[in-house]
Amino acid sequence: MRAVLQRVIKASVTIEEKIVSEINSGLLILLGIEAEDTIADIEWLSKKIVNLRIFNDENGVMNNSLLDENGDAIIVSQFTLHASTKKGNRPSYIKAAKPEISIPLYQLFIADFEKQLNKKVGTGEFGADMQVSLINDGPVTICIDSKRRE
């Protein structure tokens, strides 16, 4: 499972010209799921993200977590995070999980993340053509892979 975290001042997801999720201060999380992902990946990754100290404290030092800040989050499924560009110029998405695997894991990730954060989060719509808008704060962008535990 891979995640790209972007610390944001503002973010939204629009589908067919309708805003379906919108937050102010918090995280925009792009989530890539592969077939080998398990509940253990979900639990490790959601706990890691919620507790990652990437928000500034009163001294301007990245010392606070999303949980400390009572920040908001949007979680968007993005299979392209598992693109392989090793051969040729057309990315291969062979490692990305098929919808029958990834949809339930995406939903479980959202549920576990909400449990860890103690609040609802915004989402995209699985498989939809989405427009994601954000104002990256910092900028702070972090990539995490549950298989490598980094």
GIPE-V419440 format. One record per residue. N is the residue number from 1. PHI is phi in radians with two decimals (999 if undefined). Layout:
# GIPE-V419440
N:PHI / N:PHI
This chain:
# GIPE-V419440
1:999 / 2:-2.10 / 3:-2.37 / 4:-1.96 / 5:-1.80 / 6:-2.21 / 7:-1.27 / 8:-2.19 / 9:-1.53 / 10:-2.77 / 11:-2.68 / 12:-2.68 / 13:-2.16 / 14:-2.08 / 15:-2.25 / 16:0.85 / 17:1.14 / 18:-2.10 / 19:-1.26 / 20:-1.79 / 21:-2.60 / 22:-2.70 / 23:-2.38 / 24:-1.78 / 25:-1.00 / 26:2.83 / 27:-2.20 / 28:-1.74 / 29:-2.03 / 30:-1.68 / 31:-2.10 / 32:-1.90 / 33:-2.02 / 34:-2.01 / 35:-1.04 / 36:-1.43 / 37:-1.16 / 38:-2.31 / 39:-1.03 / 40:-1.05 / 41:-1.10 / 42:-1.05 / 43:-1.11 / 44:-1.12 / 45:-1.19 / 46:-1.13 / 47:-1.11 / 48:-1.06 / 49:-1.16 / 50:-1.05 / 51:-1.76 / 52:-1.15 / 53:-1.54 / 54:-2.21 / 55:-1.94 / 56:-1.23 / 57:-1.52 / 58:-1.15 / 59:-1.74 / 60:1.36 / 61:-1.80 / 62:-1.22 / 63:-2.30 / 64:-1.94 / 65:-1.70 / 66:-1.03 / 67:-1.12 / 68:-1.04 / 69:-1.46 / 70:0.93 / 71:-1.36 / 72:-1.79 / 73:-2.58 / 74:-2.16 / 75:-2.00 / 76:-2.10 / 77:-1.22 / 78:-2.54 / 79:-1.10 / 80:-1.20 / 81:-1.17 / 82:-1.79 / 83:-1.17 / 84:-1.90 / 85:-2.00 / 86:-1.08 / 87:-1.94 / 88:1.15 / 89:-1.99 / 90:-1.79 / 91:-1.07 / 92:-1.80 / 93:-1.97 / 94:-1.06 / 95:-1.38 / 96:-1.20 / 97:-1.18 / 98:-1.19 / 99:-0.94 / 100:-1.14 / 101:-1.70 / 102:-1.27 / 103:-1.09 / 104:-1.07 / 105:-1.19 / 106:-1.06 / 107:-1.13 / 108:-1.15 / 109:-1.08 / 110:-1.04 / 111:-1.07 / 112:-1.19 / 113:-1.09 / 114:-1.09 / 115:-1.12 / 116:-1.13 / 117:-1.48 / 118:1.14 / 119:-2.87 / 120:-1.23 / 121:-2.14 / 122:-1.43 / 123:-2.46 / 124:-1.63 / 125:-2.15 / 126:-0.95 / 127:1.40 / 128:-1.41 / 129:-1.43 / 130:-1.98 / 131:-1.94 / 132:-1.87 / 133:-2.08 / 134:-2.72 / 135:-2.02 / 136:-1.28 / 137:-1.68 / 138:2.32 / 139:-1.32 / 140:-2.15 / 141:-2.37 / 142:-2.28 / 143:-1.86 / 144:-2.29 / 145:-2.15 / 146:-1.21 / 147:-1.26 / 148:-1.59 / 149:0.97 / 150:-2.63
